[in-house]
Amino acid sequence: MPRVSTAFALDPSSKKTKRIEDPRHLAFIRLLPSVISGAYGCEACHIRAGSAVHRKKHTGGQQKPDDCWTLPMLANEHKAQHAMEELAFWRLHEIDPFELAAKLYEVSGDIAAAVAIIRKVRP
């Protein structure tokens, strides 16, 4: 059966494509305040939902997304994110997770810049 012509159908990657790991970025994300509460002591939480606009494929339970698609959240906030439909969680908090993750990745290593970005998006 031929693949439907969509943005994702044009992507040559597959489940066998190795994800991009960035341990330094994950360590950086863990130093930041939570995008939900502003508290410290965060985990680096991967965004599993997909976005054609951001060329981010949906990743299921067996796959982890590239490490650039992470946001800082406390453990209980991360658990809440997984307890409901992920994009509904982000809409509830009025946060575009894709834009925020991309902005944080752009300034990876610069804590002051990242904190300023987080403060702008927190409701």
Secondary structure, 3 states (H helix, E strand, C coil): CCCCCCCCCCCCCCCCCCCCCCHHHHHHHHCCCCCCCCCCCCEEEECCCCECCCCECCCCCCCCCCCCCEEEECHHHHHHHHHCCHHHHHHHCCCCHHHHHHHHHHCCCCHHHHHHHHHHHCC
